[in-house]
Amino acid sequence: MAVFRPFKAVRPTPELAEKVAALPYDVMNSREAREMVVGNPYSFLHVDKAEIDLDPSIDIYDEKVYEKAASNLKKMQEDGVYIQDKAPCFYIYRQIMDGRAQTGLVGCASIDDYLNDVVKKHELTRADKEADRIHHVDSCDANTGPIFLTYHAKAELSSIIKDWQAAHKPVYDFVADDGISHTVWVIDDEKVNKTLEEGFQKIPAFYIADGHHRAASAVRVGQRRRAANPNYNGSEEFNFFLAVLFPDEELKIFDYNRVVHDLNGNTPEEFLEKLSKIYEISEFKGGMCRPEARHTAGMYMGGKWYHLKAKEGTYDPKDPVDSLDVSILQKNVLKPILGIDDPRTSDRISFVGGIRGLKELVRLVDGGKAVAFAMYPTGLDELMTIADTNNIMPPKSTWFEPKLRSGLFVHKLS
């Protein structure tokens, strides 16, 4: 039985929501974040990447950064940039990108559900990235970035959410600089919130779509608070973490493409010869080769596009991880032929989110990189199957768009 409950959100006033809302902290570096906030003192990046308000020489993991994050959040509350709802609420959060809408419910998931695999994972986390967010959550005494969760859609839950949207005006409704629209409704009816909470208790599992490090960090902070408060009763806010739940039928996973910087000592001819043992290769004459089915890929090298189709025997169709297109490429090509043993740590490979288009692959290869692979997007059904079977995806397997904005909802832990 999954737990998803309403909470008293700390959120921006309607007139400042557009200025506060910011992209997640981990999609840009410090230099880019400094440029993004020029002329905007309200941006939530002042909390999520507080090093931008300190001297550039200070290490981003310095204690001063976390202290600054906490003080900036406190000041935003004191200055009236933020308000807090007086009663627990759910919040409807709709995003529209290129005409496609996805509508989620903002609330709090249980750290026990995470620990007991009711909240299912499909990625490994890195200790250094976890440590950073643990420190940030602890210092701010708040979850500042929502976890992107999904679930098998239920018509009755979707109906309640749609009915509320139809009958009420949103509190936020703006289009960000990137053209993505963000609309938020507050469900401030206790009875409706109770119905939704009980409805989600019938959902057997939630799945992390994006935000594994934020989720793991929130849970670790909750465990610390439990250790420091041995008489806790389970209802305290530190037992829960901020999340947005989206029905699976509304989500889209984009391709996550690979660019390898060199051919590991192979000539282009030698590489194509070795590759031909893994894939059926044909030169693609119709412009850029975007794969249109599983177990196919596009490849750009030497000014030419190629269509690749994985041969039988290169993967186990009964194994949900081995049959992923990113696994086929890694196991048969990147590691044995190109020498990329660990794509998480290798500096000889770059990953390009599909949102940037295939032209970016052409640009990188024409600019000096050796070869690019255009991947067929991992399916949401594949993600859920891998999570259900307690397996782990290879790194950089999924790219979700649009990204959830940070700063629209803050969950205080005490």
N, C-alpha and C positions, 0 to 999 in steps of 0.2 A: 504493500500500500504506500504510494508516494505522498509526500507532504509538500504542499505549496500553499503558503499563507499570505494574507495581506500584511502591510506594515505601514508605519507612519513615515512616509518619504520626506526627506529633506530635498527640496526641489526649487528651481529658480522661479522668480516671479514671472508672470506671462510676458511682460514687456522685455525681459532680459534673456529669455530662454534661448533665443537664436544666437546671442552673443556668448552665452555660457557653453552651449553644446560643442563638444570637441571630439575629434577622431580618437580612437583608443591610443593609449600611450605607446604601444609597441609597434605602430605602423609608421613611425617616423623617428629620426634621431634628434639629438638635442639641438643641433644647428637648425634643422628644419622646423622644430617646434618654436625656437626663438623667432624665426621669420614669420611663422603663422600667427603669433600673438601681437605683432606690431600694431599699435593703435587699439588694442582690445584688452583692457585690464580685467575683463570679466571671463575670459576664456578659462575653461576648466583645466587646460594644460598647466596653469599656474599651480594647480594641486597635483595633477597626475604626473607632471614632469617639472617639479619645482626647481630643478637646477637652472631653469631658464631665468630665474630671478636672482641668481647668484653669479659670481665671477666664473667665466668659462674654464678657468684653471682648476676649479674644484671637481673632484671625482664625483661621478653621478651616484655613487653608493656611499658618499660621505654622510655622516650623521646629520650634518647641517641641512642636507637636502630633505631628509625626512622631517626635520623640525620645521623647515620652511613650508613643506606641504601642509602640515598640521596647522600652522599659524595662518596660512593663506585661506584654508577652509574655514577656520574659526572667524577670520575677518569678514569673509563673504557672508557668513551668517549674521554677524554683528552689524554689517552695513546694510542689511536688508536685501541683499542679492538673492538670498535663499530664505524660504519659509519652510515650516514643517507642518504637515497635516496633523490635526488634533486627534484623529481616530485612524485606526488601520484601514487601508484601502488597497484594492488592486488598481492597476493603471493599464489602460490599453495603449499600445505603442505601435503605430502603423508607419511603415516606410514605403515609399514608392520610388522605384528606380527604372528608368526607361519604360514606363507604363506598367511595370509589374509591381504589385503590392504584396507585402508580407505583414501580417498583423499578429503581434504577440501580446501576451499578458505579463505585466511586470509584477513580481512578488518576491517571496523569499523561499528558497529551497532549504532542505534540512542537511546539516553536516553529517548526521547519522545515515541518511539515505546515500550520501556520497561514500561514506566509509563501508556501507553494506552493499554497494554496487546496485542500488536502486537508481542512483544517478550513474549512468554508465559512461565509461571513457573509451577512447580509441587511440590515444597518443601517450607517449612517455613525456615526462616533464624534466627540465634541467634544474639541478639543485641551485645554481646561481640565480636563475630567473625567479625561482620560488622564493629564495631568501630575500630578494629585493622587494617583492610584493608583500611578503609576510611583514617585513619592516614597515612598509608603507601603510598597510591596513592597521597594524598595531599603533603606529604613530598617530594616524588620523582618527583612530577609534571608529573606523567606518569602512564599509565596502564602497569604493568609489567607482568601480567599473563593473557593469553587469555581465553575468555569464550568459552566453548564448546557448539556450537549451532547446531541444525539440522533442516531440512525442508523436505517437501514432494518432492522427486526428480523430476527434470524436464530434459527431455532428451536433449533439446536444450542447456541448461546451461552445463550439463555434457559433451556434445560434444565439446563445445568451450574450456573447460578446458583440455580435452584429446588431442585435436588438438595442443594446445600450448605445452603440455608436449612432444608430439611426435616430434615437430619441433625445440625445444630449449634444450640446455644443462642446467642441474640444477646448482644452485650456491652452494648448500650444498647437500652432499650425504654421510652419515656415518651410521654406526651401533653402537648403544650405548652398554654399558657394559651388559645390560639385553637382548641383542640379537635383540632388536627392531630397524628397520632401519628407518631413517628420511631423506627425500629428499625434497628439496625446489626449486621451480622455481620462478623467478621474472617476472611478466607480466608488461613490461615497454612500452607497446604500448598503447597510449592514446585512440585510436579507440576501441581496444579490451576491455580495461577497461570500456569505456563508454557503450559498448554493454552489458557487464556483469552487470554493475550497473543498466541499464534500465531493463534487464531481471529479476533481483531480485525484482524490483519494482512491478512485476506482482505476486510475491509470497505473499499469504495472511497473512502468519504468520511464525515466527521462534520459535523454542522451545529450552529452555535451557536443554541440556542433563546433563551437569556438570558445576559447577561454580556459583551456586546461590549466594553465599556470595560475590564473586568477582564482579558479575554483580550488585548486590544491592549497593555495596560500590562505584563502579564507577559512578553509577547514583547519589548517594548522593553527591559525590564530584562535579559532574557536576551541580547539583542544587545549591551547595554553590557558585560555580564560577558565576553562573547566578545572584545570589543575590548580589554578589560583583561587578558585571558588568551589571547594569540594562539596559544598552544600547546595550547589545549583540544582534547579528542579526541571530543567529542560525547556522552559518557556522563555528564558532570557534570549535577547536578540543575538548574542554571540553564538547561539546554537544554529543560526540560519545565515544564509548568504544571498546576496542580491542576484536575481536572474530574470531573464525574459524568456518565456516559454512560447515557442512557435509551433503550430501544427505542421507536420512534415510535408503535407501536400502543397504548402505555400512557399517552400524554400527552394533555392537553386544553388547547386555547387558549380563553381566555375573550374575550368582547367587550371592546373598548376604545372607550368612548363619548366623544362630544364635546359640550361645552356652550359656546355662544357668548354673550358678555356683552351684545352689542347687535346691532341689525339694520343697522348701517352706514348709518343715515339713512332706511331703508325703513320704511314703516308695515307692520303685520302683513299687511294686504291686498295691498300692493305686493309684499311678499316672497313670499306664497303664489302670486301671479300669475307671478312670475319662476320660482319653483320648479316650477310646473306644466309648464314647458317641458323640464324635466329628468326629472321623476318623474311617474308616475301617482299622484295623491293622493286618498285617501279618508279621511274621518273615521273613527276607530276607536272603536267603542262598547263593546268588551269589556274594559274596564279598561285596563291598561298594555300598550302595543304592543311586544311582543318579536318581532323579525323571525325568521322560521323558514326562510328560504332565502337563497341568495346573490342579490345585486343587489336586495335589499329592505332597508328600514330603518324604524324607528319614529321619530316626531318628536313632541316635546311643546312646545307653545307656547300661551300664553294660556289655560291651564287645560284644554286639549284634547290628546288623542293623535291622531296621524295615521299611516296606513300609506302608505309610499312604495315605489314600484317603478320602478327605472331604465328609462327608455325606450331603445329601439334608437337607436344612433348616439351615445349618451353615453359609450361605451367601446368599445375594440377587443377582442373576445373572444379573439383570438389573441395578445394581448399580456399576459403574466402579471402585470405591474405595473399597466397601465392598467385591467385588468378587476377589480382589487381594489375592494371596496366603499369602503374608505377613500380610494382614488384617485378614484373616481367623485365622491364627495362633495367632496373637496378641489379637483379640477380644474373641476367644473361649478358648485359652490355656494359653498364657503368662500372661494375666491380671487376669482372674478368678481363675485359678488353681495354677499358679506359682507366682502370686503376683507382676508381673512386670507392674506396672500402667503406667509408662512413660519410654519407652525404651531409650529416649534421655538422661535421667538423671540418670537412675538406674545403680548402680555399680554391680548388680548381673547378668548382661547380657553382652556378648561380641559379636561383629559382625565380621565376617570373610569373606573377599572378595573371590569370587569363583576362582580368579586367583591363590589362594594358595592351591586349591585342597581339596578333601575330607579327605586326609590323615591328614590335619591339624586339622580337627574336631576330628578324632580318637586320635590324639596326646593330644589334650586338655582334652578330656573326660578321657582317660587313665591316664592322669596326675592329675586328681582330680576334674575336673568339672563334673556336674551331667548329663547333657544331651545336645545333639547337634541336630539341625534340618538342613538338607540339603534342600534348597529351589529350586523350579523351577524358572528360571530367569523371571523377569518381562518383558513383551514384549514391544517393542517400540510403537506398536499400542496402548497398554494400557496406556503408558506414554502420548502419544499425545491426546488420548480421555480424560484423566483426566485433562490435561492442557486446552483442548478446552472447557471443561465444568466448568472451574474455580474451580476445586477441588484440594485437596492437598493429596499427597501420604503419607503413614506412613514413619517415618524416616528409613533410610538405606534400601530403596526399590530397588535401582539400583546400579550397579557397572559397569562402562565403562572401557574397556581396548582396545588399549593402551592409557596411559595418554598423554596429550599434554605436550611437553617440554616447560618450561619457558626459556626466555632469547633469543630465536631465533628472536623474534619480540617485540619491545617496542614502545608503542604509546605515544608520548609526548603530553601533554595537552595544552602547550603554546609554 
